[in-house]
Amino acid sequence: MKKKTMAVIGLILLFLLFSGGDDGATYDVSRDEWTSMIANGYDDDKAASMSVYESLAFQGIDDANVQVTPERVFVKYDQPPVKSDSDALLAWFYIMGVAAGEAPGTDEIIIQMYAQNNPLFEVSVPTGDVLDFLESRITLDEFRTKVDVKAIM
């Protein structure tokens, strides 16, 4: 009896699975409706913001606030414990590289570094200069002149 019941249920499920088909409805979904994930009124590109955030989190900067707009990439983060000053510099270079790679059409990258929620530094650099450095069109010394570092304590 159980075998017959299971067989009937199986046949009904197979029938339902394959009985779908063209219902005659037409769907006109335009690509224009999916112009990135910019739709919240603030011009934030959520996909690029999430991509930058994920890259930072993968490297241990998991509490970053990332906002990508058509004009800039803004990253605010709490610096993880460092062993030397060069660790913070390497973090800045990494953030600049990720931000420029994910949002190459922006004008500027702004990084605000905090330590235990206390503001420390703000770093700003034109996105084009980061791309030029990454593609070896300018030297490290030339790139360093393009980076503006300010204390925000």
N, CA and C atoms as a LAMMPS dump frame, in Angstrom:
ITEM: TIMESTEP
0
ITEM: NUMBER OF ATOMS
459
ITEM: BOX BOUNDS ff ff ff
-5.0000000000000000e+02 5.0000000000000000e+02
-5.0000000000000000e+02 5.0000000000000000e+02
-5.0000000000000000e+02 5.0000000000000000e+02
ITEM: ATOMS id mol type element x y z
1 1 1 N 0.812 -1.185 0
2 1 2 C 0 0 0
3 1 3 C 0.869 1.269 0
4 2 1 N 1.912 1.259 0.811
5 2 2 C 2.789 2.419 0.877
6 2 3 C 3.492 2.645 -0.45
7 3 1 N 3.859 1.558 -1.123
8 3 2 C 4.549 1.681 -2.411
9 3 3 C 3.634 2.327 -3.448
10 4 1 N 2.354 1.937 -3.454
11 4 2 C 1.418 2.524 -4.405
12 4 3 C 1.204 4.007 -4.12
13 5 1 N 1.1 4.357 -2.858
14 5 2 C 0.907 5.756 -2.474
15 5 3 C 2.119 6.589 -2.887
16 6 1 N 3.295 6.067 -2.628
17 6 2 C 4.522 6.783 -2.998
18 6 3 C 4.632 6.915 -4.514
19 7 1 N 4.236 5.879 -5.235
20 7 2 C 4.286 5.923 -6.691
21 7 3 C 3.319 6.967 -7.233
22 8 1 N 2.125 7.046 -6.667
23 8 2 C 1.133 8.029 -7.102
24 8 3 C 1.63 9.442 -6.808
25 9 1 N 2.166 9.644 -5.621
26 9 2 C 2.697 10.964 -5.263
27 9 3 C 3.844 11.336 -6.195
28 10 1 N 4.715 10.38 -6.491
29 10 2 C 5.819 10.621 -7.41
30 10 3 C 5.337 11.002 -8.793
31 11 1 N 4.326 10.313 -9.294
32 11 2 C 3.774 10.636 -10.615
33 11 3 C 3.134 12.021 -10.625
34 12 1 N 2.444 12.354 -9.556
35 12 2 C 1.826 13.683 -9.477
36 12 3 C 2.901 14.77 -9.473
37 13 1 N 3.962 14.549 -8.714
38 13 2 C 5.053 15.522 -8.67
39 13 3 C 5.731 15.661 -10.027
40 14 1 N 5.948 14.54 -10.72
41 14 2 C 6.537 14.597 -12.057
42 14 3 C 5.626 15.342 -13.021
43 15 1 N 4.321 15.071 -12.927
44 15 2 C 3.363 15.767 -13.782
45 15 3 C 3.404 17.266 -13.524
46 16 1 N 3.423 17.661 -12.255
47 16 2 C 3.472 19.086 -11.912
48 16 3 C 4.783 19.727 -12.361
49 17 1 N 5.838 18.973 -12.268
50 17 2 C 7.141 19.488 -12.655
51 17 3 C 7.206 19.798 -14.141
52 18 1 N 6.669 18.907 -14.941
53 18 2 C 6.762 19.068 -16.391
54 18 3 C 5.511 19.669 -17.037
55 19 1 N 4.494 19.962 -16.247
56 19 2 C 3.273 20.498 -16.841
57 19 3 C 3.342 22.001 -17.061
58 20 1 N 4.34 22.66 -16.538
59 20 2 C 4.482 24.094 -16.769
60 20 3 C 4.732 24.334 -18.239
61 21 1 N 4.805 25.517 -18.633
62 21 2 C 5.043 25.789 -20.036
63 21 3 C 4.768 27.23 -20.322
64 22 1 N 4.616 27.5 -21.566
65 22 2 C 4.373 28.871 -21.969
66 22 3 C 2.96 29.253 -21.572
67 23 1 N 2.885 30.25 -20.68
68 23 2 C 1.575 30.686 -20.247
69 23 3 C 1.077 31.877 -21.061
70 24 1 N 1.826 32.247 -22.078
71 24 2 C 1.418 33.321 -22.956
72 24 3 C 1.78 34.702 -22.44
73 25 1 N 2.308 34.786 -21.236
74 25 2 C 2.66 36.097 -20.68
75 25 3 C 3.942 36.602 -21.338
76 26 1 N 3.995 37.886 -21.527
77 26 2 C 5.209 38.489 -22.069
78 26 3 C 5.834 39.355 -20.998
79 27 1 N 7.133 39.248 -20.897
80 27 2 C 7.87 40.014 -19.898
81 27 3 C 8.846 40.911 -20.635
82 28 1 N 8.684 42.195 -20.464
83 28 2 C 9.562 43.144 -21.113
84 28 3 C 10.443 43.796 -20.047
85 29 1 N 11.529 43.131 -19.73
86 29 2 C 12.457 43.662 -18.739
87 29 3 C 13.611 44.298 -19.49
88 30 1 N 13.705 45.571 -19.367
89 30 2 C 14.734 46.323 -20.061
90 30 3 C 16.013 46.342 -19.235
91 31 1 N 17.152 46.313 -19.9
92 31 2 C 18.442 46.418 -19.217
93 31 3 C 18.6 47.779 -18.553
94 32 1 N 17.863 48.776 -19.042
95 32 2 C 17.971 50.105 -18.46
96 32 3 C 17.475 50.134 -17.022
97 33 1 N 16.602 49.193 -16.674
98 33 2 C 16.086 49.15 -15.313
99 33 3 C 17.127 48.61 -14.339
100 34 1 N 18.179 47.999 -14.838
101 34 2 C 19.19 47.388 -13.989
102 34 3 C 20.513 48.121 -14.135
103 35 1 N 20.51 49.418 -14.028
104 35 2 C 21.72 50.218 -14.202
105 35 3 C 22.533 50.223 -12.917
106 36 1 N 23.258 49.156 -12.677
107 36 2 C 24.027 48.937 -11.462
108 36 3 C 23.032 48.782 -10.316
109 37 1 N 23.473 49.031 -9.147
110 37 2 C 22.573 48.953 -8
111 37 3 C 22.401 50.349 -7.422
112 38 1 N 22.455 51.353 -8.275
113 38 2 C 22.276 52.734 -7.836
114 38 3 C 20.786 53.037 -7.876
115 39 1 N 20.153 53.025 -6.724
116 39 2 C 18.728 53.266 -6.726
117 39 3 C 18.232 53.793 -5.39
118 40 1 N 19.121 54.179 -4.519
119 40 2 C 18.665 54.579 -3.202
120 40 3 C 18.558 56.086 -3.038
121 41 1 N 18.738 56.852 -4.094
122 41 2 C 18.614 58.29 -3.991
123 41 3 C 19.893 58.985 -3.578
124 42 1 N 20.879 58.261 -3.137
125 42 2 C 22.136 58.858 -2.71
126 42 3 C 23.258 58.607 -3.712
127 43 1 N 22.959 57.97 -4.815
128 43 2 C 23.927 57.628 -5.852
129 43 3 C 25.027 56.708 -5.347
130 44 1 N 24.765 55.906 -4.335
131 44 2 C 25.736 54.918 -3.879
132 44 3 C 25.706 53.73 -4.821
133 45 1 N 26.864 53.268 -5.223
134 45 2 C 26.952 52.049 -6.021
135 45 3 C 27.154 50.904 -5.034
136 46 1 N 26.059 50.259 -4.669
137 46 2 C 26.104 49.223 -3.638
138 46 3 C 26.959 48.029 -4.043
139 47 1 N 26.943 47.679 -5.312
140 47 2 C 27.74 46.529 -5.753
141 47 3 C 29.225 46.815 -5.6
142 48 1 N 29.674 47.991 -6.032
143 48 2 C 31.088 48.34 -5.893
144 48 3 C 31.458 48.508 -4.425
145 49 1 N 30.565 49.115 -3.644
146 49 2 C 30.834 49.283 -2.21
147 49 3 C 31.012 47.933 -1.531
148 50 1 N 30.138 46.99 -1.858
149 50 2 C 30.226 45.664 -1.253
150 50 3 C 31.488 44.942 -1.696
151 51 1 N 31.865 45.108 -2.94
152 51 2 C 33.067 44.455 -3.442
153 51 3 C 34.319 44.982 -2.731
154 52 1 N 34.389 46.295 -2.536
155 52 2 C 35.524 46.865 -1.802
156 52 3 C 35.508 46.355 -0.365
157 53 1 N 34.343 46.378 0.254
158 53 2 C 34.225 45.907 1.64
159 53 3 C 34.679 44.453 1.778
160 54 1 N 34.237 43.598 0.87
161 54 2 C 34.604 42.179 0.938
162 54 3 C 36.109 41.986 0.797
163 55 1 N 36.735 42.752 -0.096
164 55 2 C 38.185 42.645 -0.274
165 55 3 C 38.918 43.073 0.992
166 56 1 N 38.434 44.124 1.633
167 56 2 C 39.062 44.587 2.872
168 56 3 C 38.854 43.584 3.998
169 57 1 N 37.646 43.052 4.097
170 57 2 C 37.355 42.074 5.143
171 57 3 C 38.212 40.825 4.98
172 58 1 N 38.465 40.435 3.742
173 58 2 C 39.305 39.261 3.478
174 58 3 C 40.722 39.478 4.005
175 59 1 N 41.173 40.729 4.06
176 59 2 C 42.511 41.041 4.549
177 59 3 C 42.528 41.435 6.028
178 60 1 N 41.404 41.305 6.715
179 60 2 C 41.369 41.558 8.146
180 60 3 C 40.805 42.909 8.548
181 61 1 N 40.415 43.72 7.583
182 61 2 C 39.784 45.007 7.895
183 61 3 C 38.287 44.784 7.738
184 62 1 N 37.687 44.231 8.789
185 62 2 C 36.309 43.772 8.654
186 62 3 C 35.271 44.724 9.238
187 63 1 N 35.685 45.887 9.668
188 63 2 C 34.706 46.833 10.206
189 63 3 C 34.683 48.133 9.402
190 64 1 N 35.005 48.039 8.14
191 64 2 C 35.09 49.232 7.29
192 64 3 C 33.704 49.719 6.88
193 65 1 N 33.62 51.019 6.705
194 65 2 C 32.43 51.653 6.144
195 65 3 C 32.843 52.114 4.754
196 66 1 N 32.232 51.566 3.721
197 66 2 C 32.63 51.857 2.343
198 66 3 C 31.449 52.474 1.601
199 67 1 N 31.732 53.55 0.898
200 67 2 C 30.708 54.206 0.096
201 67 3 C 31.328 54.586 -1.247
202 68 1 N 30.786 54.029 -2.318
203 68 2 C 31.248 54.348 -3.668
204 68 3 C 30.157 55.165 -4.348
205 69 1 N 30.526 56.352 -4.784
206 69 2 C 29.623 57.212 -5.547
207 69 3 C 30.297 57.486 -6.888
208 70 1 N 29.606 58.106 -7.823
209 70 2 C 30.259 58.426 -9.101
210 70 3 C 31.475 59.345 -8.945
211 71 1 N 31.522 60.135 -7.87
212 71 2 C 32.62 61.075 -7.679
213 71 3 C 33.786 60.515 -6.878
214 72 1 N 33.501 59.639 -5.903
215 72 2 C 34.576 59.228 -4.993
216 72 3 C 34.323 57.856 -4.391
217 73 1 N 35.405 57.323 -3.83
218 73 2 C 35.324 56.131 -2.993
219 73 3 C 35.722 56.58 -1.591
220 74 1 N 34.866 56.35 -0.632
221 74 2 C 35.128 56.744 0.747
222 74 3 C 35.229 55.48 1.588
223 75 1 N 36.348 55.328 2.297
224 75 2 C 36.552 54.168 3.162
225 75 3 C 36.928 54.681 4.546
226 76 1 N 36.141 54.3 5.511
227 76 2 C 36.4 54.652 6.912
228 76 3 C 36.59 53.326 7.647
229 77 1 N 37.731 53.176 8.323
230 77 2 C 37.989 51.887 8.96
231 77 3 C 38.754 52.062 10.26
232 78 1 N 38.622 51.085 11.12
233 78 2 C 39.357 51.032 12.375
234 78 3 C 40.59 50.167 12.135
235 79 1 N 41.761 50.763 12.253
236 79 2 C 43.016 50.063 11.955
237 79 3 C 43.213 48.897 12.919
238 80 1 N 43.368 47.688 12.385
239 80 2 C 43.688 46.553 13.255
240 80 3 C 45.055 46.781 13.911
241 81 1 N 45.345 46.073 14.994
242 81 2 C 46.653 46.238 15.647
243 81 3 C 47.793 46.014 14.649
244 82 1 N 48.799 46.884 14.735
245 82 2 C 49.927 46.811 13.811
246 82 3 C 51.209 46.565 14.585
247 83 1 N 52.179 45.999 13.898
248 83 2 C 53.491 45.746 14.507
249 83 3 C 54.462 46.88 14.218
250 84 1 N 54.189 47.628 13.141
251 84 2 C 55.058 48.755 12.793
252 84 3 C 54.251 49.777 12.003
253 85 1 N 54.831 50.962 11.833
254 85 2 C 54.16 52.01 11.063
255 85 3 C 53.951 51.605 9.61
256 86 1 N 54.842 50.772 9.094
257 86 2 C 54.708 50.366 7.694
258 86 3 C 53.462 49.505 7.476
259 87 1 N 52.952 48.856 8.518
260 87 2 C 51.718 48.075 8.385
261 87 3 C 50.545 48.968 8.014
262 88 1 N 50.463 50.153 8.638
263 88 2 C 49.381 51.086 8.31
264 88 3 C 49.553 51.601 6.887
265 89 1 N 50.782 51.885 6.477
266 89 2 C 51.029 52.342 5.11
267 89 3 C 50.646 51.276 4.096
268 90 1 N 50.982 50.036 4.403
269 90 2 C 50.603 48.939 3.5
270 90 3 C 49.081 48.811 3.422
271 91 1 N 48.4 49.013 4.546
272 91 2 C 46.934 48.964 4.534
273 91 3 C 46.394 50.069 3.635
274 92 1 N 46.964 51.27 3.717
275 92 2 C 46.516 52.372 2.853
276 92 3 C 46.722 52.029 1.388
277 93 1 N 47.907 51.5 1.049
278 93 2 C 48.178 51.128 -0.342
279 93 3 C 47.195 50.063 -0.819
280 94 1 N 46.916 49.092 0.039
281 94 2 C 45.983 48.044 -0.341
282 94 3 C 44.582 48.624 -0.574
283 95 1 N 44.124 49.475 0.351
284 95 2 C 42.79 50.074 0.21
285 95 3 C 42.722 50.909 -1.063
286 96 1 N 43.773 51.691 -1.336
287 96 2 C 43.792 52.508 -2.558
288 96 3 C 43.696 51.626 -3.801
289 97 1 N 44.457 50.545 -3.815
290 97 2 C 44.462 49.648 -4.969
291 97 3 C 43.119 48.988 -5.194
292 98 1 N 42.51 48.508 -4.127
293 98 2 C 41.201 47.862 -4.231
294 98 3 C 40.153 48.871 -4.69
295 99 1 N 40.174 50.057 -4.081
296 99 2 C 39.184 51.077 -4.43
297 99 3 C 39.316 51.503 -5.891
298 100 1 N 40.554 51.702 -6.345
299 100 2 C 40.759 52.106 -7.744
300 100 3 C 40.366 50.987 -8.7
301 101 1 N 40.633 49.753 -8.315
302 101 2 C 40.274 48.625 -9.17
303 101 3 C 38.775 48.42 -9.289
304 102 1 N 38.043 48.659 -8.205
305 102 2 C 36.596 48.444 -8.211
306 102 3 C 35.816 49.641 -8.741
307 103 1 N 36.399 50.838 -8.626
308 103 2 C 35.685 52.04 -9.079
309 103 3 C 36.645 52.95 -9.844
310 104 1 N 37.139 52.487 -10.996
311 104 2 C 38.142 53.269 -11.73
312 104 3 C 37.612 54.57 -12.315
313 105 1 N 36.319 54.727 -12.411
314 105 2 C 35.743 55.939 -12.988
315 105 3 C 35.527 57.066 -11.992
316 106 1 N 35.837 56.83 -10.726
317 106 2 C 35.655 57.878 -9.723
318 106 3 C 36.799 58.884 -9.796
319 107 1 N 36.58 60.042 -9.198
320 107 2 C 37.596 61.1 -9.219
321 107 3 C 38.615 60.962 -8.104
322 108 1 N 38.174 60.495 -6.925
323 108 2 C 39.035 60.548 -5.748
324 108 3 C 38.777 59.37 -4.829
325 109 1 N 39.816 58.99 -4.099
326 109 2 C 39.709 57.973 -3.056
327 109 3 C 40.036 58.656 -1.738
328 110 1 N 39.137 58.515 -0.778
329 110 2 C 39.348 59.1 0.546
330 110 3 C 39.319 57.975 1.567
331 111 1 N 40.345 57.927 2.402
332 111 2 C 40.456 56.899 3.438
333 111 3 C 40.545 57.615 4.781
334 112 1 N 39.688 57.228 5.707
335 112 2 C 39.792 57.736 7.069
336 112 3 C 40.154 56.586 7.979
337 113 1 N 41.278 56.742 8.675
338 113 2 C 41.766 55.694 9.563
339 113 3 C 41.461 56.068 11.005
340 114 1 N 40.886 55.122 11.715
341 114 2 C 40.573 55.282 13.125
342 114 3 C 41.336 54.22 13.913
343 115 1 N 41.559 54.488 15.201
344 115 2 C 42.123 53.485 16.106
345 115 3 C 41.208 53.436 17.32
346 116 1 N 40.576 52.334 17.521
347 116 2 C 39.605 52.143 18.596
348 116 3 C 38.556 53.265 18.582
349 117 1 N 38.029 53.522 17.396
350 117 2 C 36.984 54.522 17.148
351 117 3 C 37.433 55.964 17.383
352 118 1 N 38.723 56.203 17.49
353 118 2 C 39.263 57.557 17.583
354 118 3 C 39.857 57.937 16.237
355 119 1 N 39.463 59.08 15.666
356 119 2 C 39.989 59.459 14.35
357 119 3 C 41.476 59.764 14.399
358 120 1 N 42.203 59.294 13.394
359 120 2 C 43.642 59.53 13.331
360 120 3 C 44.041 60.28 12.067
361 121 1 N 43.835 59.655 10.896
362 121 2 C 44.32 60.228 9.646
363 121 3 C 43.266 60.172 8.561
364 122 1 N 43.379 61.117 7.627
365 122 2 C 42.603 61.075 6.399
366 122 3 C 43.579 61.114 5.236
367 123 1 N 43.441 60.16 4.354
368 123 2 C 44.289 60.048 3.175
369 123 3 C 43.413 60.265 1.953
370 124 1 N 43.843 61.153 1.06
371 124 2 C 43.095 61.351 -0.179
372 124 3 C 44.062 61.342 -1.353
373 125 1 N 43.59 60.797 -2.451
374 125 2 C 44.409 60.682 -3.654
375 125 3 C 43.486 60.587 -4.863
376 126 1 N 43.841 61.208 -5.969
377 126 2 C 43.041 61.042 -7.187
378 126 3 C 43.092 59.582 -7.677
379 127 1 N 41.956 59.067 -8.053
380 127 2 C 41.87 57.666 -8.51
381 127 3 C 42.771 57.426 -9.719
382 128 1 N 42.83 58.376 -10.625
383 128 2 C 43.675 58.232 -11.813
384 128 3 C 45.142 58.05 -11.467
385 129 1 N 45.603 58.721 -10.409
386 129 2 C 47.003 58.571 -10.001
387 129 3 C 47.265 57.189 -9.408
388 130 1 N 46.292 56.652 -8.705
389 130 2 C 46.44 55.283 -8.185
390 130 3 C 46.533 54.307 -9.353
391 131 1 N 45.67 54.477 -10.339
392 131 2 C 45.708 53.595 -11.509
393 131 3 C 47.025 53.739 -12.263
394 132 1 N 47.512 54.976 -12.395
395 132 2 C 48.806 55.189 -13.059
396 132 3 C 49.924 54.474 -12.314
397 133 1 N 49.903 54.54 -10.985
398 133 2 C 50.935 53.858 -10.204
399 133 3 C 50.817 52.341 -10.342
400 134 1 N 49.592 51.832 -10.278
401 134 2 C 49.401 50.384 -10.397
402 134 3 C 49.817 49.864 -11.768
403 135 1 N 49.696 50.699 -12.78
404 135 2 C 50.074 50.296 -14.134
405 135 3 C 51.489 50.764 -14.492
406 136 1 N 52.244 51.186 -13.485
407 136 2 C 53.665 51.576 -13.626
408 136 3 C 53.885 52.736 -14.592
409 137 1 N 52.916 53.623 -14.692
410 137 2 C 53.1 54.813 -15.515
411 137 3 C 53.777 55.938 -14.734
412 138 1 N 53.712 55.857 -13.402
413 138 2 C 54.448 56.791 -12.557
414 138 3 C 55.21 55.991 -11.499
415 139 1 N 56.26 56.581 -10.975
416 139 2 C 57.084 55.903 -9.975
417 139 3 C 56.477 56.068 -8.587
418 140 1 N 57.03 55.349 -7.627
419 140 2 C 56.569 55.456 -6.25
420 140 3 C 56.783 56.872 -5.728
421 141 1 N 57.921 57.472 -6.049
422 141 2 C 58.189 58.846 -5.593
423 141 3 C 57.18 59.832 -6.185
424 142 1 N 56.842 59.662 -7.46
425 142 2 C 55.834 60.527 -8.078
426 142 3 C 54.463 60.305 -7.432
427 143 1 N 54.16 59.051 -7.157
428 143 2 C 52.871 58.729 -6.554
429 143 3 C 52.764 59.329 -5.153
430 144 1 N 53.832 59.272 -4.388
431 144 2 C 53.811 59.811 -3.022
432 144 3 C 53.503 61.299 -3.006
433 145 1 N 53.887 62.03 -4.049
434 145 2 C 53.585 63.469 -4.104
435 145 3 C 52.103 63.72 -4.369
436 146 1 N 51.391 62.728 -4.894
437 146 2 C 49.967 62.871 -5.211
438 146 3 C 49.061 62.551 -4
439 147 1 N 49.611 61.863 -3.019
440 147 2 C 48.843 61.424 -1.848
441 147 3 C 48.864 62.517 -0.796
442 148 1 N 47.695 62.881 -0.297
443 148 2 C 47.577 63.907 0.741
444 148 3 C 47.158 63.229 2.038
445 149 1 N 47.98 63.361 3.078
446 149 2 C 47.701 62.762 4.381
447 149 3 C 47.526 63.879 5.397
448 150 1 N 46.397 63.849 6.095
449 150 2 C 46.102 64.858 7.118
450 150 3 C 45.735 64.166 8.42
451 151 1 N 46.156 64.752 9.53
452 151 2 C 45.72 64.267 10.833
453 151 3 C 44.315 64.809 11.095
454 152 1 N 43.42 63.976 11.567
455 152 2 C 42.046 64.4 11.853
456 152 3 C 41.703 64.184 13.318
457 153 1 N 42.703 64.165 14.16
458 153 2 C 42.515 63.901 15.586
459 153 3 C 41.775 65.02 16.267
